[in-house]
């Protein structure tokens, strides 16, 4: 169903961007349509960390809670998210951050489908714009936390 893939060059380090995206509990402070976040569990597993988190998404008349498993790979600077429970048929996303001379490249991918066909149609109309807005929200948060660069 809807997928979105985006690569952005940002003037921050891969570590800074990784840390920002990994801080799921703070998403309601800056992420569009995110009304609440709760970390259910968080455990180290050798070379990676696994969190289970609830997010409450509020969009127009819809308000939905969903649970996902977030796998953090600090050495590789990757974050993989898979859907566990809520309004989706399925949902997966991943982030990958790579340092370069100008800062870092941020790679983002998401693929999902809602169970509710009405919600799916509403989101489908604005999907790419919504995903770009989410990526911009992370970029703006980086400016807020790390200062304007470039």
Sine and cosine of phi, psi and omega as CSV:
sin_phi,cos_phi,sin_psi,cos_psi,sin_omega,cos_omega
0.00,0.00,-0.63,-0.77,-0.07,-1.00
-0.91,0.42,0.75,-0.66,0.14,-0.99
-0.78,-0.63,0.44,-0.90,0.05,-1.00
-0.60,-0.80,0.73,-0.68,0.04,-1.00
-0.75,-0.66,0.71,-0.70,-0.06,-1.00
-0.53,-0.85,0.64,-0.77,0.11,-0.99
-0.82,-0.57,0.78,-0.63,-0.01,-1.00
-0.79,-0.61,0.60,-0.80,0.13,-0.99
-0.99,-0.10,0.84,-0.54,0.00,-1.00
-0.81,-0.59,0.49,-0.87,-0.06,-1.00
-1.00,0.09,0.52,0.85,0.00,-1.00
-0.87,-0.50,0.27,-0.96,0.01,-1.00
-0.97,0.23,0.39,-0.92,0.07,-1.00
-0.85,0.53,-0.61,0.79,0.00,-1.00
-0.90,0.44,-0.68,0.73,0.01,-1.00
-0.88,0.47,-0.71,0.71,-0.03,-1.00
-0.94,0.34,-0.63,0.78,0.07,-1.00
-0.86,0.52,-0.75,0.66,-0.02,-1.00
-0.87,0.50,-0.65,0.76,-0.01,-1.00
-0.89,0.45,-0.75,0.66,-0.03,-1.00
-0.94,0.33,-0.54,0.84,-0.01,-1.00
-0.94,0.34,-0.30,0.95,-0.06,-1.00
-1.00,0.08,0.90,0.43,-0.11,-0.99
-0.84,0.54,-0.59,0.80,-0.03,-1.00
-0.87,0.49,-0.35,0.94,-0.02,-1.00
-0.99,-0.12,0.01,1.00,-0.03,-1.00
-0.79,0.61,-0.65,0.76,-0.02,-1.00
-0.87,0.49,-0.33,0.94,-0.01,-1.00
-0.95,0.33,-0.39,0.92,-0.12,-0.99
-0.54,-0.84,-0.22,0.98,-0.11,-0.99
-1.00,-0.01,0.81,-0.59,-0.01,-1.00
-0.83,0.56,0.62,-0.79,0.09,-1.00
0.92,0.38,0.10,0.99,0.01,-1.00
-0.99,-0.16,0.95,-0.30,-0.08,-1.00
-1.00,0.06,-0.50,0.87,-0.05,-1.00
-0.36,-0.93,0.40,-0.92,0.07,-1.00
-0.58,-0.81,0.63,-0.77,0.04,-1.00
-0.61,-0.79,0.79,-0.62,0.06,-1.00
-1.00,0.04,0.89,-0.45,-0.01,-1.00
-0.99,0.16,-0.65,0.76,0.01,-1.00
-0.46,-0.89,0.41,-0.91,-0.03,-1.00
-0.43,-0.90,0.92,-0.38,-0.02,-1.00
-0.64,-0.77,0.62,-0.79,0.06,-1.00
-0.98,0.20,0.66,-0.75,0.03,-1.00
-0.69,-0.72,0.92,0.39,0.01,-1.00
0.95,0.30,-0.94,-0.34,-0.07,-1.00
-1.00,0.07,0.07,1.00,0.02,-1.00
-0.54,-0.84,0.17,-0.99,-0.02,-1.00
-0.79,-0.61,0.64,-0.77,-0.01,-1.00
-0.85,-0.52,0.82,-0.58,0.07,-1.00
-0.89,-0.46,0.56,-0.83,0.25,-0.97
-0.92,-0.39,0.78,-0.63,-0.11,-0.99
-0.70,-0.72,0.57,-0.82,0.15,-0.99
-0.97,-0.23,0.73,-0.69,0.15,-0.99
-0.85,-0.52,0.64,-0.77,0.12,-0.99
-0.96,-0.28,0.87,-0.49,-0.01,-1.00
-0.97,-0.25,0.77,-0.64,0.01,-1.00
-0.84,-0.54,0.88,-0.47,-0.03,-1.00
-0.64,-0.77,0.91,-0.42,-0.07,-1.00
0.79,0.61,-0.85,-0.52,-0.03,-1.00
-1.00,0.04,-0.06,1.00,-0.04,-1.00
-1.00,-0.06,0.68,-0.73,0.09,-1.00
-0.66,-0.75,0.91,-0.42,-0.10,-0.99
-0.73,-0.68,0.61,-0.79,0.12,-0.99
-0.97,-0.24,0.67,-0.74,0.13,-0.99
-0.66,-0.75,0.45,-0.89,-0.02,-1.00
-0.92,-0.38,0.67,-0.75,0.05,-1.00
-0.64,-0.77,0.35,-0.94,0.09,-1.00
-0.98,-0.21,0.81,-0.58,0.00,-1.00
-0.93,-0.36,0.87,-0.50,0.00,-1.00
-0.95,-0.30,0.87,-0.49,-0.05,-1.00
-0.97,-0.23,0.82,-0.57,0.01,-1.00
-0.91,-0.41,1.00,0.04,-0.14,-0.99
-0.90,0.44,-0.62,0.78,-0.01,-1.00
-0.92,0.40,-0.69,0.72,-0.03,-1.00
-0.99,0.14,-0.18,0.98,-0.07,-1.00
0.83,0.56,0.77,0.64,0.04,-1.00
-0.81,-0.58,0.50,-0.86,0.06,-1.00
-0.69,-0.72,0.85,-0.53,0.01,-1.00
-0.91,-0.41,0.72,-0.70,0.01,-1.00
-0.83,-0.55,0.73,-0.68,0.10,-1.00
-0.77,-0.64,0.60,-0.80,-0.06,-1.00
-0.97,0.25,0.67,-0.75,0.05,-1.00
-0.91,-0.41,-0.70,0.71,-0.10,-0.99
-0.38,-0.92,0.59,-0.81,0.06,-1.00
0.66,-0.75,-0.53,-0.85,-0.17,-0.98
-0.99,0.11,0.02,1.00,-0.05,-1.00
-1.00,-0.09,0.48,-0.88,0.26,-0.97
-0.96,0.28,-0.67,0.74,0.09,-1.00
-0.35,-0.94,0.34,-0.94,0.08,-1.00
-0.32,-0.95,0.74,-0.67,0.14,-0.99
-0.58,-0.81,0.54,-0.84,0.06,-1.00
-0.52,-0.85,0.36,-0.93,0.12,-0.99
-0.50,-0.86,0.47,-0.88,0.05,-1.00
-0.83,-0.56,0.56,-0.83,0.11,-0.99
-0.59,-0.80,0.72,-0.70,-0.08,-1.00
-0.85,-0.53,0.77,-0.63,-0.02,-1.00
-0.77,-0.63,0.83,-0.56,0.07,-1.00
-0.93,0.37,0.55,-0.84,0.16,-0.99
-0.49,-0.87,-0.07,-1.00,-0.09,-1.00
-0.90,0.44,-0.48,0.88,-0.04,-1.00
-1.00,-0.07,0.01,1.00,-0.06,-1.00
0.70,-0.71,-0.97,-0.25,0.06,-1.00
-0.44,-0.90,0.39,-0.92,0.16,-0.99
-0.99,-0.14,0.71,-0.70,0.03,-1.00
-0.93,-0.35,0.84,-0.54,0.05,-1.00
-0.94,-0.35,0.79,-0.61,-0.02,-1.00
-0.76,-0.65,0.68,-0.73,0.05,-1.00
-0.63,-0.77,0.67,-0.74,0.10,-1.00
-0.62,-0.78,0.59,-0.81,0.04,-1.00
-0.60,-0.80,0.81,-0.59,0.00,-1.00
-0.38,-0.93,0.26,-0.97,0.14,-0.99
-0.55,-0.84,0.73,-0.68,0.06,-1.00
-0.99,0.17,0.50,-0.86,0.14,-0.99
-0.93,0.37,-0.65,0.76,-0.05,-1.00
-0.98,0.19,0.92,-0.39,-0.06,-1.00
-0.92,0.40,-0.50,0.87,0.05,-1.00
-0.91,0.42,-0.75,0.67,0.03,-1.00
-0.89,0.46,-0.65,0.76,0.03,-1.00
-0.85,0.52,-0.69,0.73,0.00,-1.00
-0.93,0.38,-0.66,0.75,0.02,-1.00
-0.88,0.47,-0.74,0.67,-0.01,-1.00
-0.92,0.38,-0.63,0.78,-0.04,-1.00
-0.82,0.57,-0.60,0.80,-0.03,-1.00
-0.90,0.43,-0.61,0.80,-0.10,-1.00
-0.90,-0.43,0.27,0.96,-0.17,-0.99
-0.83,0.55,-0.83,0.55,-0.05,-1.00
-0.88,0.47,-0.66,0.75,0.05,-1.00
-0.88,0.48,-0.67,0.74,0.00,-1.00
-0.89,0.45,-0.69,0.72,-0.01,-1.00
-0.91,0.41,-0.64,0.77,0.06,-1.00
-0.90,0.43,-0.61,0.80,0.03,-1.00
-0.91,0.42,-0.61,0.79,0.04,-1.00
-0.91,0.42,-0.72,0.69,0.02,-1.00
-0.88,0.47,-0.67,0.74,0.05,-1.00
-0.88,0.47,-0.57,0.82,0.02,-1.00
-0.89,0.46,-0.64,0.77,0.07,-1.00
-0.92,0.40,-0.64,0.76,0.03,-1.00
-0.89,0.46,-0.71,0.71,0.02,-1.00
-0.91,0.42,-0.60,0.80,0.05,-1.00
-0.90,0.44,-0.64,0.77,0.04,-1.00
-0.88,0.48,-0.68,0.73,0.04,-1.00
-0.87,0.50,-0.66,0.75,-0.01,-1.00
-0.91,0.41,-0.68,0.74,-0.07,-1.00
-0.99,0.16,-0.64,0.76,-0.17,-0.98
-0.94,-0.34,-0.08,1.00,0.01,-1.00
1.00,0.03,0.43,-0.90,0.02,-1.00
-0.93,0.37,0.66,-0.75,0.02,-1.00
-0.69,-0.73,0.21,-0.98,0.13,-0.99
0.92,-0.38,0.00,0.00,0.00,0.00
